[in-house]
Amino acid sequence: MARTGERVDPYRAFNFRVEIEGLVTGGFSKCSGLQVEIETKEVREGGVNDYIDHFGGRVKHVPLVLERGLCDIDGLWAWYQDAARGRVKRKNGTIHLLDAFQSPVMHWDFKQAWPTKWTGPELRADANAVAFESIELVHRGLEWKKD
């Protein structure tokens, strides 16, 4: 909690680091899919028309999508290729949110992830843009912690 008169600014979304167990991946420019959802079931009671009851069901974890500039480090491609050949290797990882001084302030651990989709760069002769690749990871849960 902030002391009286102390300003507390939110953390910047561009300042993060991703670690995946046993992979050298380089830096990522984008990470999406930090989302957890509880599926709900609607139950309508006979004769009650002013509300619908909702009950919790399964927890749904959205796939993580990691994007980075394409480079010679091919760890993500090799991981995806193994999965495409039926050799699924589940890996744990961590997404660290950093403060302005590059110190971790919080992190999300993802468990037993494996790649289900790899997307290569859009190549265009009329553009002066960085070539990006992305990888989509399904996982068995997120855990959020403050550092």
ROTORDREN-439300 format. One record per atom (N, C-alpha, C): x, y, z; residue number from 1; atom name; residue in three letters. Coordinates in nm, 3 decimals. Layout:
R_xx_yy_zz_nr_atom_rest
R_X_Y_Z_NUM_CA_Ala
...
END
This chain:
R_xx_yy_zz_nr_atom_rest
R_0.084_-0.117_0.000_1_N_Met
R_0.000_0.000_0.000_1_CA_Met
R_0.089_0.124_0.000_1_C_Met
R_0.049_0.226_-0.074_2_N_Ala
R_0.129_0.347_-0.086_2_CA_Ala
R_0.112_0.436_0.037_2_C_Ala
R_0.221_0.499_0.074_3_N_Arg
R_0.215_0.596_0.183_3_CA_Arg
R_0.145_0.722_0.130_3_C_Arg
R_0.093_0.800_0.219_4_N_Thr
R_0.023_0.923_0.181_4_CA_Thr
R_0.115_1.012_0.098_4_C_Thr
R_0.064_1.055_-0.014_5_N_Gly
R_0.140_1.143_-0.102_5_CA_Gly
R_0.237_1.073_-0.194_5_C_Gly
R_0.256_0.943_-0.178_6_N_Glu
R_0.348_0.868_-0.265_6_CA_Glu
R_0.274_0.825_-0.391_6_C_Glu
R_0.337_0.845_-0.502_7_N_Arg
R_0.277_0.808_-0.630_7_CA_Arg
R_0.317_0.666_-0.666_7_C_Arg
R_0.218_0.585_-0.703_8_N_Val
R_0.243_0.447_-0.743_8_CA_Val
R_0.198_0.431_-0.888_8_C_Val
R_0.294_0.420_-0.978_9_N_Asp
R_0.263_0.405_-1.120_9_CA_Asp
R_0.252_0.259_-1.156_9_C_Asp
R_0.167_0.227_-1.252_10_N_Pro
R_0.158_0.087_-1.298_10_CA_Pro
R_0.286_0.049_-1.374_10_C_Pro
R_0.312_-0.080_-1.380_11_N_Tyr
R_0.430_-0.129_-1.451_11_CA_Tyr
R_0.407_-0.120_-1.601_11_C_Tyr
R_0.514_-0.107_-1.674_12_N_Arg
R_0.506_-0.096_-1.820_12_CA_Arg
R_0.503_-0.235_-1.883_12_C_Arg
R_0.415_-0.254_-1.980_13_N_Ala
R_0.395_-0.385_-2.041_13_CA_Ala
R_0.510_-0.429_-2.132_13_C_Ala
R_0.595_-0.336_-2.173_14_N_Phe
R_0.704_-0.372_-2.266_14_CA_Phe
R_0.826_-0.428_-2.195_14_C_Phe
R_0.826_-0.426_-2.063_15_N_Asn
R_0.944_-0.462_-1.986_15_CA_Asn
R_0.926_-0.601_-1.925_15_C_Asn
R_0.956_-0.704_-2.003_16_N_Phe
R_0.936_-0.841_-1.955_16_CA_Phe
R_1.043_-0.934_-2.011_16_C_Phe
R_1.051_-1.052_-1.951_17_N_Arg
R_1.147_-1.154_-1.994_17_CA_Arg
R_1.077_-1.289_-1.984_17_C_Arg
R_1.103_-1.376_-2.082_18_N_Val
R_1.043_-1.510_-2.084_18_CA_Val
R_1.155_-1.613_-2.074_18_C_Val
R_1.138_-1.708_-1.984_19_N_Glu
R_1.231_-1.819_-1.970_19_CA_Glu
R_1.154_-1.949_-1.993_19_C_Glu
R_1.208_-2.036_-2.076_20_N_Ile
R_1.148_-2.168_-2.099_20_CA_Ile
R_1.254_-2.271_-2.069_20_C_Ile
R_1.221_-2.361_-1.981_21_N_Glu
R_1.311_-2.464_-1.931_21_CA_Glu
R_1.394_-2.530_-2.043_21_C_Glu
R_1.524_-2.513_-2.034_22_N_Gly
R_1.613_-2.582_-2.125_22_CA_Gly
R_1.620_-2.527_-2.266_22_C_Gly
R_1.561_-2.410_-2.293_23_N_Leu
R_1.565_-2.353_-2.427_23_CA_Leu
R_1.633_-2.217_-2.427_23_C_Leu
R_1.722_-2.196_-2.521_24_N_Val
R_1.776_-2.064_-2.546_24_CA_Val
R_1.684_-2.005_-2.652_24_C_Val
R_1.615_-1.895_-2.619_25_N_Thr
R_1.511_-1.844_-2.709_25_CA_Thr
R_1.536_-1.703_-2.758_25_C_Thr
R_1.626_-1.630_-2.699_26_N_Gly
R_1.640_-1.489_-2.734_26_CA_Gly
R_1.530_-1.410_-2.667_26_C_Gly
R_1.519_-1.282_-2.699_27_N_Gly
R_1.418_-1.197_-2.638_27_CA_Gly
R_1.288_-1.199_-2.716_27_C_Gly
R_1.178_-1.184_-2.645_28_N_Phe
R_1.046_-1.178_-2.708_28_CA_Phe
R_0.998_-1.034_-2.710_28_C_Phe
R_0.927_-0.999_-2.817_29_N_Ser
R_0.872_-0.865_-2.828_29_CA_Ser
R_0.727_-0.859_-2.787_29_C_Ser
R_0.663_-0.974_-2.777_30_N_Lys
R_0.521_-0.976_-2.741_30_CA_Lys
R_0.487_-1.108_-2.673_30_C_Lys
R_0.403_-1.099_-2.572_31_N_Cys
R_0.352_-1.217_-2.503_31_CA_Cys
R_0.204_-1.194_-2.477_31_C_Cys
R_0.120_-1.283_-2.525_32_N_Ser
R_-0.023_-1.271_-2.498_32_CA_Ser
R_-0.075_-1.406_-2.450_32_C_Ser
R_-0.193_-1.404_-2.392_33_N_Gly
R_-0.254_-1.527_-2.343_33_CA_Gly
R_-0.243_-1.546_-2.193_33_C_Gly
R_-0.201_-1.442_-2.121_34_N_Leu
R_-0.199_-1.452_-1.975_34_CA_Leu
R_-0.344_-1.435_-1.928_34_C_Leu
R_-0.417_-1.543_-1.940_35_N_Gln
R_-0.561_-1.538_-1.914_35_CA_Gln
R_-0.607_-1.672_-1.857_35_C_Gln
R_-0.690_-1.665_-1.755_36_N_Val
R_-0.749_-1.783_-1.696_36_CA_Val
R_-0.898_-1.755_-1.681_36_C_Val
R_-0.978_-1.854_-1.710_37_N_Glu
R_-1.122_-1.833_-1.710_37_CA_Glu
R_-1.191_-1.954_-1.645_37_C_Glu
R_-1.293_-1.928_-1.566_38_N_Ile
R_-1.374_-2.035_-1.510_38_CA_Ile
R_-1.498_-2.050_-1.598_38_C_Ile
R_-1.515_-2.166_-1.657_39_N_Glu
R_-1.635_-2.190_-1.735_39_CA_Glu
R_-1.754_-2.193_-1.640_39_C_Glu
R_-1.865_-2.137_-1.682_40_N_Thr
R_-1.984_-2.135_-1.597_40_CA_Thr
R_-2.098_-2.210_-1.664_40_C_Thr
R_-2.185_-2.259_-1.580_41_N_Lys
R_-2.306_-2.327_-1.627_41_CA_Lys
R_-2.425_-2.246_-1.580_41_C_Lys
R_-2.515_-2.214_-1.673_42_N_Glu
R_-2.636_-2.142_-1.638_42_CA_Glu
R_-2.743_-2.241_-1.596_42_C_Glu
R_-2.812_-2.211_-1.487_43_N_Val
R_-2.923_-2.294_-1.442_43_CA_Val
R_-3.044_-2.202_-1.425_43_C_Val
R_-3.145_-2.229_-1.502_44_N_Arg
R_-3.269_-2.152_-1.495_44_CA_Arg
R_-3.368_-2.225_-1.406_44_C_Arg
R_-3.419_-2.153_-1.309_45_N_Glu
R_-3.518_-2.213_-1.219_45_CA_Glu
R_-3.658_-2.186_-1.274_45_C_Glu
R_-3.739_-2.288_-1.270_46_N_Gly
R_-3.876_-2.272_-1.318_46_CA_Gly
R_-3.952_-2.169_-1.237_46_C_Gly
R_-4.018_-2.077_-1.306_47_N_Gly
R_-4.097_-1.974_-1.240_47_CA_Gly
R_-4.018_-1.853_-1.194_47_C_Gly
R_-3.883_-1.857_-1.203_48_N_Val
R_-3.800_-1.742_-1.163_48_CA_Val
R_-3.750_-1.677_-1.291_48_C_Val
R_-3.798_-1.556_-1.317_49_N_Asn
R_-3.764_-1.490_-1.443_49_CA_Asn
R_-3.675_-1.368_-1.427_49_C_Asn
R_-3.637_-1.332_-1.304_50_N_Asp
R_-3.558_-1.210_-1.287_50_CA_Asp
R_-3.408_-1.235_-1.272_50_C_Asp
R_-3.364_-1.360_-1.272_51_N_Tyr
R_-3.221_-1.390_-1.273_51_CA_Tyr
R_-3.197_-1.534_-1.318_51_C_Tyr
R_-3.072_-1.561_-1.353_52_N_Ile
R_-3.027_-1.696_-1.389_52_CA_Ile
R_-2.909_-1.728_-1.297_52_C_Ile
R_-2.914_-1.844_-1.233_53_N_Asp
R_-2.802_-1.885_-1.149_53_CA_Asp
R_-2.685_-1.929_-1.236_53_C_Asp
R_-2.564_-1.901_-1.189_54_N_His
R_-2.441_-1.943_-1.257_54_CA_His
R_-2.359_-2.026_-1.160_54_C_His
R_-2.311_-2.141_-1.205_55_N_Phe
R_-2.227_-2.227_-1.124_55_CA_Phe
R_-2.094_-2.249_-1.194_55_C_Phe
R_-1.987_-2.255_-1.113_56_N_Gly
R_-1.853_-2.271_-1.168_56_CA_Gly
R_-1.829_-2.411_-1.220_56_C_Gly
R_-1.749_-2.419_-1.324_57_N_Gly
R_-1.711_-2.546_-1.384_57_CA_Gly
R_-1.560_-2.558_-1.393_57_C_Gly
R_-1.513_-2.603_-1.506_58_N_Arg
R_-1.369_-2.621_-1.528_58_CA_Arg
R_-1.297_-2.487_-1.541_58_C_Arg
R_-1.168_-2.491_-1.509_59_N_Val
R_-1.082_-2.375_-1.530_59_CA_Val
R_-1.020_-2.390_-1.669_59_C_Val
R_-1.028_-2.284_-1.748_60_N_Lys
R_-0.978_-2.287_-1.886_60_CA_Lys
R_-0.855_-2.198_-1.896_60_C_Lys
R_-0.748_-2.254_-1.950_61_N_His
R_-0.624_-2.179_-1.970_61_CA_His
R_-0.607_-2.152_-2.119_61_C_His
R_-0.600_-2.027_-2.153_62_N_Val
R_-0.583_-1.984_-2.292_62_CA_Val
R_-0.439_-2.010_-2.334_62_C_Val
R_-0.415_-2.052_-2.459_63_N_Pro
R_-0.276_-2.071_-2.503_63_CA_Pro
R_-0.194_-1.942_-2.495_63_C_Pro
R_-0.067_-1.956_-2.461_64_N_Leu
R_0.026_-1.844_-2.462_64_CA_Leu
R_0.078_-1.827_-2.604_64_C_Leu
R_0.090_-1.703_-2.647_65_N_Val
R_0.149_-1.674_-2.778_65_CA_Val
R_0.270_-1.585_-2.755_65_C_Val
R_0.386_-1.635_-2.796_66_N_Leu
R_0.512_-1.562_-2.780_66_CA_Leu
R_0.562_-1.521_-2.918_66_C_Leu
R_0.597_-1.394_-2.931_67_N_Glu
R_0.642_-1.341_-3.060_67_CA_Glu
R_0.778_-1.277_-3.043_67_C_Glu
R_0.863_-1.297_-3.142_68_N_Arg
R_0.997_-1.238_-3.138_68_CA_Arg
R_1.048_-1.215_-3.280_68_C_Arg
R_1.150_-1.133_-3.290_69_N_Gly
R_1.216_-1.114_-3.418_69_CA_Gly
R_1.287_-1.241_-3.458_69_C_Gly
R_1.274_-1.280_-3.583_70_N_Leu
R_1.335_-1.402_-3.635_70_CA_Leu
R_1.487_-1.389_-3.632_70_C_Leu
R_1.554_-1.491_-3.580_71_N_Cys
R_1.699_-1.489_-3.572_71_CA_Cys
R_1.752_-1.631_-3.589_71_C_Cys
R_1.883_-1.649_-3.576_72_N_Asp
R_1.945_-1.780_-3.598_72_CA_Asp
R_1.924_-1.879_-3.483_72_C_Asp
R_1.871_-1.834_-3.370_73_N_Ile
R_1.846_-1.925_-3.258_73_CA_Ile
R_1.721_-2.006_-3.293_73_C_Ile
R_1.738_-2.137_-3.311_74_N_Asp
R_1.627_-2.218_-3.361_74_CA_Asp
R_1.563_-2.311_-3.258_74_C_Asp
R_1.579_-2.282_-3.130_75_N_Gly
R_1.525_-2.368_-3.025_75_CA_Gly
R_1.374_-2.383_-3.031_75_C_Gly
R_1.302_-2.274_-3.062_76_N_Leu
R_1.156_-2.281_-3.070_76_CA_Leu
R_1.112_-2.367_-3.187_76_C_Leu
R_1.178_-2.350_-3.302_77_N_Trp
R_1.143_-2.428_-3.421_77_CA_Trp
R_1.169_-2.577_-3.397_77_C_Trp
R_1.280_-2.610_-3.336_78_N_Ala
R_1.313_-2.750_-3.309_78_CA_Ala
R_1.212_-2.811_-3.211_78_C_Ala
R_1.172_-2.735_-3.110_79_N_Trp
R_1.072_-2.781_-3.014_79_CA_Trp
R_0.939_-2.809_-3.084_79_C_Trp
R_0.901_-2.715_-3.172_80_N_Tyr
R_0.777_-2.734_-3.247_80_CA_Tyr
R_0.787_-2.856_-3.339_80_C_Tyr
R_0.898_-2.870_-3.409_81_N_Gln
R_0.916_-2.983_-3.500_81_CA_Gln
R_0.909_-3.117_-3.427_81_C_Gln
R_0.967_-3.124_-3.309_82_N_Asp
R_0.956_-3.247_-3.229_82_CA_Asp
R_0.810_-3.278_-3.199_82_C_Asp
R_0.734_-3.176_-3.158_83_N_Ala
R_0.592_-3.197_-3.127_83_CA_Ala
R_0.515_-3.240_-3.252_83_C_Ala
R_0.546_-3.179_-3.366_84_N_Ala
R_0.478_-3.214_-3.491_84_CA_Ala
R_0.506_-3.359_-3.533_84_C_Ala
R_0.618_-3.411_-3.491_85_N_Arg
R_0.655_-3.550_-3.522_85_CA_Arg
R_0.608_-3.648_-3.413_85_C_Arg
R_0.528_-3.597_-3.319_86_N_Gly
R_0.474_-3.684_-3.215_86_CA_Gly
R_0.560_-3.699_-3.092_86_C_Gly
R_0.670_-3.626_-3.087_87_N_Arg
R_0.759_-3.632_-2.971_87_CA_Arg
R_0.736_-3.506_-2.886_87_C_Arg
R_0.624_-3.505_-2.815_88_N_Val
R_0.587_-3.389_-2.735_88_CA_Val
R_0.675_-3.383_-2.611_88_C_Val
R_0.742_-3.269_-2.594_89_N_Lys
R_0.826_-3.246_-2.476_89_CA_Lys
R_0.764_-3.129_-2.400_89_C_Lys
R_0.704_-3.160_-2.287_90_N_Arg
R_0.642_-3.055_-2.205_90_CA_Arg
R_0.751_-2.983_-2.126_90_C_Arg
R_0.740_-2.850_-2.123_91_N_Lys
R_0.839_-2.768_-2.054_91_CA_Lys
R_0.769_-2.666_-1.965_91_C_Lys
R_0.830_-2.637_-1.853_92_N_Asn
R_0.781_-2.531_-1.765_92_CA_Asn
R_0.851_-2.401_-1.804_92_C_Asn
R_0.789_-2.291_-1.770_93_N_Gly
R_0.849_-2.162_-1.802_93_CA_Gly
R_0.799_-2.053_-1.711_93_C_Gly
R_0.858_-1.937_-1.726_94_N_Thr
R_0.823_-1.822_-1.644_94_CA_Thr
R_0.825_-1.696_-1.729_94_C_Thr
R_0.726_-1.612_-1.707_95_N_Ile
R_0.720_-1.480_-1.769_95_CA_Ile
R_0.738_-1.379_-1.656_95_C_Ile
R_0.848_-1.303_-1.662_96_N_His
R_0.881_-1.205_-1.558_96_CA_His
R_0.840_-1.066_-1.605_96_C_His
R_0.769_-0.993_-1.521_97_N_Leu
R_0.745_-0.851_-1.545_97_CA_Leu
R_0.852_-0.775_-1.470_97_C_Leu
R_0.919_-0.681_-1.537_98_N_Leu
R_1.031_-0.608_-1.478_98_CA_Leu
R_0.993_-0.463_-1.452_98_C_Leu
R_1.059_-0.403_-1.354_99_N_Asp
R_1.037_-0.261_-1.329_99_CA_Asp
R_1.132_-0.178_-1.417_99_C_Asp
R_1.132_-0.049_-1.396_100_N_Ala
R_1.214_0.041_-1.478_100_CA_Ala
R_1.363_0.016_-1.463_100_C_Ala
R_1.404_-0.055_-1.355_101_N_Phe
R_1.545_-0.084_-1.331_101_CA_Phe
R_1.581_-0.227_-1.374_101_C_Phe
R_1.492_-0.293_-1.449_102_N_Gln
R_1.511_-0.430_-1.499_102_CA_Gln
R_1.511_-0.535_-1.389_102_C_Gln
R_1.451_-0.502_-1.274_103_N_Ser
R_1.439_-0.598_-1.164_103_CA_Ser
R_1.301_-0.663_-1.170_103_C_Ser
R_1.294_-0.795_-1.149_104_N_Pro
R_1.164_-0.862_-1.151_104_CA_Pro
R_1.074_-0.813_-1.036_104_C_Pro
R_0.949_-0.786_-1.068_105_N_Val
R_0.853_-0.743_-0.966_105_CA_Val
R_0.741_-0.845_-0.948_105_C_Val
R_0.712_-0.921_-1.051_106_N_Met
R_0.614_-1.028_-1.043_106_CA_Met
R_0.638_-1.124_-1.159_106_C_Met
R_0.580_-1.243_-1.147_107_N_His
R_0.598_-1.339_-1.256_107_CA_His
R_0.482_-1.437_-1.262_107_C_His
R_0.469_-1.497_-1.379_108_N_Trp
R_0.371_-1.601_-1.404_108_CA_Trp
R_0.446_-1.728_-1.443_108_C_Trp
R_0.425_-1.834_-1.369_109_N_Asp
R_0.483_-1.964_-1.404_109_CA_Asp
R_0.380_-2.040_-1.485_109_C_Asp
R_0.422_-2.096_-1.598_110_N_Phe
R_0.332_-2.184_-1.673_110_CA_Phe
R_0.388_-2.325_-1.666_110_C_Phe
R_0.297_-2.422_-1.663_111_N_Lys
R_0.335_-2.560_-1.637_111_CA_Lys
R_0.309_-2.650_-1.757_111_C_Lys
R_0.404_-2.736_-1.784_112_N_Gln
R_0.392_-2.843_-1.882_112_CA_Gln
R_0.341_-2.795_-2.018_112_C_Gln
R_0.404_-2.693_-2.069_113_N_Ala
R_0.366_-2.634_-2.198_113_CA_Ala
R_0.430_-2.711_-2.312_113_C_Ala
R_0.362_-2.707_-2.427_114_N_Trp
R_0.420_-2.760_-2.550_114_CA_Trp
R_0.361_-2.683_-2.668_114_C_Trp
R_0.437_-2.671_-2.777_115_N_Pro
R_0.394_-2.589_-2.890_115_CA_Pro
R_0.293_-2.660_-2.979_115_C_Pro
R_0.188_-2.586_-3.014_116_N_Thr
R_0.086_-2.639_-3.105_116_CA_Thr
R_0.080_-2.563_-3.237_116_C_Thr
R_0.147_-2.449_-3.243_117_N_Lys
R_0.143_-2.369_-3.366_117_CA_Lys
R_0.268_-2.283_-3.373_117_C_Lys
R_0.327_-2.279_-3.490_118_N_Trp
R_0.440_-2.189_-3.518_118_CA_Trp
R_0.401_-2.105_-3.638_118_C_Trp
R_0.423_-1.976_-3.631_119_N_Thr
R_0.392_-1.886_-3.743_119_CA_Thr
R_0.518_-1.813_-3.783_119_C_Thr
R_0.550_-1.820_-3.910_120_N_Gly
R_0.668_-1.752_-3.962_120_CA_Gly
R_0.638_-1.609_-4.001_120_C_Gly
R_0.739_-1.539_-4.048_121_N_Pro
R_0.723_-1.397_-4.080_121_CA_Pro
R_0.642_-1.374_-4.207_121_C_Pro
R_0.583_-1.257_-4.213_122_N_Glu
R_0.520_-1.213_-4.338_122_CA_Glu
R_0.629_-1.142_-4.417_122_C_Glu
R_0.662_-1.195_-4.531_123_N_Leu
R_0.771_-1.141_-4.613_123_CA_Leu
R_0.712_-1.051_-4.722_123_C_Leu
R_0.757_-0.926_-4.723_124_N_Arg
R_0.705_-0.829_-4.819_124_CA_Arg
R_0.819_-0.742_-4.870_124_C_Arg
R_0.834_-0.738_-4.998_125_N_Ala
R_0.942_-0.658_-5.058_125_CA_Ala
R_0.917_-0.509_-5.045_125_C_Ala
R_0.793_-0.467_-5.025_126_N_Asp
R_0.762_-0.324_-5.018_126_CA_Asp
R_0.760_-0.269_-4.875_126_C_Asp
R_0.806_-0.348_-4.778_127_N_Ala
R_0.804_-0.302_-4.639_127_CA_Ala
R_0.945_-0.305_-4.580_127_C_Ala
R_0.967_-0.221_-4.483_128_N_Asn
R_1.094_-0.215_-4.413_128_CA_Asn
R_1.068_-0.253_-4.267_128_C_Asn
R_1.031_-0.380_-4.245_129_N_Ala
R_0.990_-0.424_-4.111_129_CA_Ala
R_1.075_-0.542_-4.067_129_C_Ala
R_1.076_-0.566_-3.937_130_N_Val
R_1.146_-0.681_-3.880_130_CA_Val
R_1.067_-0.807_-3.911_130_C_Val
R_1.137_-0.915_-3.942_131_N_Ala
R_1.072_-1.045_-3.965_131_CA_Ala
R_1.044_-1.108_-3.828_131_C_Ala
R_0.918_-1.139_-3.802_132_N_Phe
R_0.878_-1.196_-3.674_132_CA_Phe
R_0.833_-1.340_-3.689_132_C_Phe
R_0.856_-1.417_-3.584_133_N_Glu
R_0.798_-1.550_-3.573_133_CA_Glu
R_0.720_-1.556_-3.443_133_C_Glu
R_0.622_-1.645_-3.438_134_N_Ser
R_0.550_-1.663_-3.312_134_CA_Ser
R_0.527_-1.811_-3.288_134_C_Ser
R_0.510_-1.844_-3.163_135_N_Ile
R_0.482_-1.982_-3.125_135_CA_Ile
R_0.368_-1.980_-3.024_135_C_Ile
R_0.276_-2.073_-3.041_136_N_Glu
R_0.161_-2.085_-2.952_136_CA_Glu
R_0.180_-2.206_-2.863_136_C_Glu
R_0.165_-2.187_-2.733_137_N_Leu
R_0.190_-2.292_-2.635_137_CA_Leu
R_0.063_-2.323_-2.557_137_C_Leu
R_0.022_-2.448_-2.555_138_N_Val
R_-0.083_-2.491_-2.463_138_CA_Val
R_-0.012_-2.532_-2.334_138_C_Val
R_-0.081_-2.520_-2.224_139_N_His
R_-0.016_-2.548_-2.095_139_CA_His
R_-0.120_-2.598_-1.996_139_C_His
R_-0.071_-2.640_-1.882_140_N_Arg
R_-0.158_-2.695_-1.778_140_CA_Arg
R_-0.171_-2.602_-1.658_140_C_Arg
R_-0.165_-2.474_-1.680_141_N_Gly
R_-0.193_-2.382_-1.572_141_CA_Gly
R_-0.092_-2.271_-1.554_141_C_Gly
R_-0.142_-2.160_-1.500_142_N_Leu
R_-0.061_-2.042_-1.468_142_CA_Leu
R_-0.065_-2.021_-1.317_142_C_Leu
R_0.047_-1.973_-1.266_143_N_Glu
R_0.053_-1.935_-1.126_143_CA_Glu
R_0.118_-1.798_-1.119_143_C_Glu
R_0.051_-1.701_-1.058_144_N_Trp
R_0.099_-1.565_-1.048_144_CA_Trp
R_0.161_-1.543_-0.911_144_C_Trp
R_0.278_-1.480_-0.909_145_N_Lys
R_0.348_-1.452_-0.782_145_CA_Lys
R_0.415_-1.315_-0.788_145_C_Lys
R_0.421_-1.250_-0.675_146_N_Lys
R_0.500_-1.128_-0.662_146_CA_Lys
R_0.642_-1.167_-0.625_146_C_Lys
R_0.740_-1.095_-0.677_147_N_Asp
R_0.881_-1.125_-0.643_147_CA_Asp
R_0.922_-1.054_-0.516_147_C_Asp
END
